[in-house]
């Protein structure tokens, strides 16, 4: 694996008969997300417990360090099998890292829907005293179909910090966030290939906002999301490990926005748009359905609530219609 350091409007129409203070709503439908690849690493999918993950169901590896499929013992009770990287040292002391990934191809598909979402549940288990508490770094790295590196999210078990590498970066960028050993997290990474941006959340905490996917003009495609184990001291890796489950890559469908009337005062009318956290939306207005829509406000929905408020100070006349729409 080559790595970074070596319109259709969706939404709701809100018709406001301002003279009568009456509301009418019509909601637009949104296409469901299309799963490109997903797995829970279970026996029903053909996974074999205690065998290496490499070689199972199309998974590949670069490096000989520990990886495999195990049952529940690593902190996912009731969830069947999970995958892991770590725990067991590589065969040779010259190795510096282990990558495991399952290739897929999102190239031409991004021309029609440039939104991609990666989700995975994971936890990191600390090294043992018997190992001398040698601690390493775990990563989620994103690649093109040619395995050119795009960006990487880092989880440093030495200090529990979270950072990220961008393509061609000389150093990692700190997010200011940290993780806790033995705690299960849900990671979400949203990629918008039309805007060349990605954002990441750990549970409800936003880690990265609109960082560039690529800085080298690679074709707009996605071919792998690798789980990575990087040894702090290659001659003596820790026996720490990253366990992961519910691994999924999907072509995302933007959340259809919902508009809510908050109230009117004179010629001003307050609205609330609710959509997908961190996504950009616009509010438009029109006097009827025969004249062009006028853009009023474009904003990024709150990272937690997915909402933003807007006051239309020009809400005059007997009738005014509003719509919310996703903005690429």
Order of alpha helices (4+ residues) and beta strands (2+ residues): beta-beta-beta-beta-beta-beta-beta-beta-beta-beta-beta-beta-beta-beta-beta-beta-beta-beta-beta-beta-beta-beta-beta
